[in-house]
Amino acid sequence: MGKLYLVPTPIGNLKDITLRALEVLREVDVIAAEDTRQSLKLLNHYDIKKPLISYHKHNEQGKSEEIINRLIQGENIAIVTDAGTPGISDPGAIIVQKCIEQGIDFEVLPGAVAITTALVYSGLDTSKFIFIGFLPRENKERKPIIEDLKDRRETLIFYEAPHRITETLKFLKDNLGNRKISLCRELTKLHEEILRMNIDEALKYYNEKEPKGEYVLIVEGKSQEEIKEENRKSWESLSMEEHILKYINEGYSKKEAIKLVAKDRNLPKSEVYKYSLRLD
């Protein structure tokens, strides 16, 4: 039985490949590549001569079966994509599932990935984040996705192509508001550019300048200020008794509701307690 290796490749700068990745690529029997022409540039740069087979999103299902059969026959195979880590918005996840089902040994090497590079560059919150990848093209498909995300406080990460960047920025503005955003393009390459601004400023920037290169968009999560403002609007028209009942109906105990109302209205709990007696 052979072994499968998922090998990250540089997202731009060829020096970002690891020594371990080079060792694996030199030792495997076959390399399955998303774009054999692109991978050949990397292999030639490091003087690695190995048979290449095509493995991309359009043939992933069928090729995965072929790769599984070759692994069963004893071949060691590496999966590489054009850039970054296989399985992250690139082919790789299907072959992993099949290896698990078949009990075939596989190894995932650490290495270059655009997500974390862009996230740290952004200066936005790195403690919690959600990676979405490419949004669907059709509004009916991407609308439910953004609806699920618009109230999340985690930093949001998207991938986008240059010809869609303006349309995507408009979509984000319409659904998330004018949040802070970091636009990271051509990461680790000669023309790497990091823009930190809000979405309105980004739209204005790309109305005047043609987008180029692949993008990682880092979008601020819903801020504490937004949450407080929405919470305030949800109770400011209520009477004190209605405000207390609002929290009780949401599942809080009467004691907890009194505490929350006091915090919302910046009042002593004893003052709110007097109104709660009217509910008995």
Secondary structure, 3 states (H helix, E strand, C coil): CCCEEECCECCCCHHHCCHHHHHHHHHCCEEEECCHHHHHHHHHHCCCCCCEEECCCCCHHHHHHHHHHHHHCCCCEEEECCCECCCCCCCCHHHHHHHHHHCCCEEECCCCCHHHHHHHHHCCCCCCEEEEEECCCCHHHHHHHHHHHCCCCCEEEEEECHHHHHHHHHHHHHHHCCCEEEEEECCCCCCCEEEEEEHHHHHHHHHHCCCCCCEEEEECCCCHHHHHHHHHHHHCCCCHHHHHHHHHHCCCCHHHHHHHHHHHHCCCHHHHHHHHHHHC
